[in-house]
Amino acid sequence: MRRLLPPSGIAPRQTDRSLATATPVDFTEAWLRNRRLSEHTRAAYRRDVAAWLVWCSDAEVGPLQASFLDVNGYARQLEATIDPRSGRLLTPATVARKLSALSSWYAFLVRLRAVPANPVTDADRPRISRDHSSTVGLTPEQVDALFAAARADRRPSAARNLAALAILADLGLRVGELVSLDVADLGHERGHRSIRFVGKGGRARRRALAPDTAAAVDTYLAARACLAGVPVERLDGPLLVTATGARLDRHAVFRLVRRLADEAGLPAADRLSPHSLRHAFATTARAEGVPLEDVQDAMGHADPRTTRRYDRDRHNLDRDPTYRIAAARAARAGSG
């Protein structure tokens, strides 16, 4: 396809004629170039828009002439689609995310005056409860069982797998953030072992590595350096690699989590995902008394309500504030 757009996207003074000759794929690439996104999010958005364009082609709908009725038809098809990873229907949250990406794409086209209005705005989107998540969670004991299975593993990739599990469980990273890590992202800051990464929305972030997590990463890198016949300091490129040296992908991490869960004898092992460990991170952190705002910052959430969805133990009556209020009152009475 002939490139019709400059590398930086569609220029503000681009003529109506050149806009008219731009294809939906051109618009997609210009939209992505003009967003601060991680590579993982960029790839997901590209897939979401590409799927919509395929639907439009099959339905003989021009994507630049689509109405909210067309988006509704697409949404209903998504809701009836089987997720190949889980073997179940796509969750409402997944459908909503795909439509959100589509809405952002159309909002970009509206600003360019390539379309008169955003057809997703008035579409019937799934209602997502901020108080519930469909991701299968894990208790702290189940996370411990995953670690035990990883440590008992004798495969050549065992050290790498333990490092991946430790980062997921102890930092609560998204799987896309995990597989995007490079060796150069590891560092030392003010007495802490640290790791830098690009979070959701393209924001540069940093987190501390707990001693056990740092030890797992160091053990893996030492073994990898030994195999390559170079000092650890000479390693570069992706942090987590396959046997051929390629970057580990998110699908391999999904398979890893489910294999370890199966070996650990966990229930619903075939439904677990790396995101289950992210949920467990939030729940355990809150159960251990970590303030909500600190968990929110660690997980990279803009809205604390999003963080609360991950905290599956928030309705535990042991945490009801009434106990602390009553205890404080009793303490004041006793000191009076």
MOBEL-V439590 format. One record per helix or strand of 2 or more residues. SS is the DSSP state (a for helix, b for strand). FROM is the first residue (numbers start at 1). LEN is the number of residues. If there is no record, write none. Layout:
SS FROM LEN
SS FROM LEN
This chain:
a 16 6
a 24 10
a 39 21
a 68 12
b 82 2
b 88 2
a 92 20
a 140 13
a 158 14
a 175 5
a 183 3
b 186 4
b 192 7
a 200 3
b 204 5
a 211 18
a 232 3
a 250 14
a 269 3
a 274 14
a 292 8
a 304 7
a 317 3
a 321 15
